[in-house]
Each structure stands twice: as C-alpha cells, then as structure tokens.
Amino acid sequence: MVKKIGIALLCASLGSTLYAGDNISESRPFIGLELGYSTVQGDVGGFFPGDIIKDYEGSDIEYGIRLGAQKEEWRTTLSFNYFDGDEDGRKQNYEKGLVSFDYFFLNSEDSKFKPFLGANVGYLNYESTNDIDMSGLVYGAQTGVVFSITDSIDMDLLYRYSLSNATQDDHDAGLDHIGGVVFGLNYIY
C-alpha cells in the first residue's frame, strides 16, 4: 500500500513539475498543513463476518500535509491526508495522496483575498471493519479562498469533493465519495 501511494505521489509531483513548465523559477514554493472535517460514503463491514452495510456515511477529522508552488493565477499542490473515523463501532479510515490544480480568479497583485476553483486527482487506500481493504483512484474538484496573512504565510479555506473507483470484489464493497471542508496553512519560501 505504501509503495502504491509513493508511486502515485511521485507521478503527481512529476506531472505538476511538467505543468509548471519553463515558469517554475517564477513560482513561489510552499509547504503546509491541512485540517478538515470530512464525510466518507462507502461500504463497511457489519457486526458479523461477511455482513456488508452499503453506502454507510461516516464523518470525522482529516489531517494532512501539503507542498506545492503558486503564482498569481494558479497553484499546484501535492497533499497527503489521513482520516480515521469510528461511529457506532463502524470504523473507516483512509490514506490519500492528491495533486490539485487551482485557478485563482478575481484577484489582483495586491489582493489579500483570492478565491479559486480547482481539480484534484490521486490515489487512496480505504479500510473499514471486517477486513474491507481497497485501493483506487480518486478525482474531483474543490473551491475556496486563500487569505494572504503575510508575504510568507497564506491561509485557505476550501470545500473538496472527490469520487472514487475503489472496490473490493471478494466483499462486494466499494467507496463512493469523500467530501469535506478543509483549513490549510501554508508557509511560502
């Protein structure tokens, strides 16, 4: 599993470097942290072996780290997130690596407030009770706003929604989507 996530993150970082093209020297790199509240809709194991509860929705806190580069009009972010939820004895957790491409609109060079729209794609490993363990592609969109606190610190608030194709055939289980509100803090160097 760790190998798959590592390969996905490597591919995402190479893709974002290619996307930046010749202008990479003009971009501002950053590193940051994420904290969010996410809802996961996926199949979970019931209380008995072989019992599957379809489309179970669980919510809890999601943690993450991010790194990326940004310019006036765009930002590319590579993030790794972890979620571990437990409601009514039904556990859900995932590790997710994403690359996001955001476009800033309605901003000017002196603006401290930059709304954005973006897309994300990545790889995820999802686990729940009774030996449900699946991996697959996640893809979706996000929207939010970035607040420039200082020249080297940005704070952003976003809503991220991602669909998944992760399934586990031997349990007839699958993960449908993940949605959540995310708070991010970035140090721009």
PyMOL commands that set and color helices and strands:
alter all, ss='L'
color gray80, all
select helices_A, chain A and resi 2-26+169-171
alter helices_A, ss='H'
color red, helices_A
select strands_A, chain A and resi 28-45+52-70+74-87+90-104+113-128+132-148+153-164+167-168+173-188
alter strands_A, ss='S'
color yellow, strands_A
deselect
rebuild
show_as cartoon
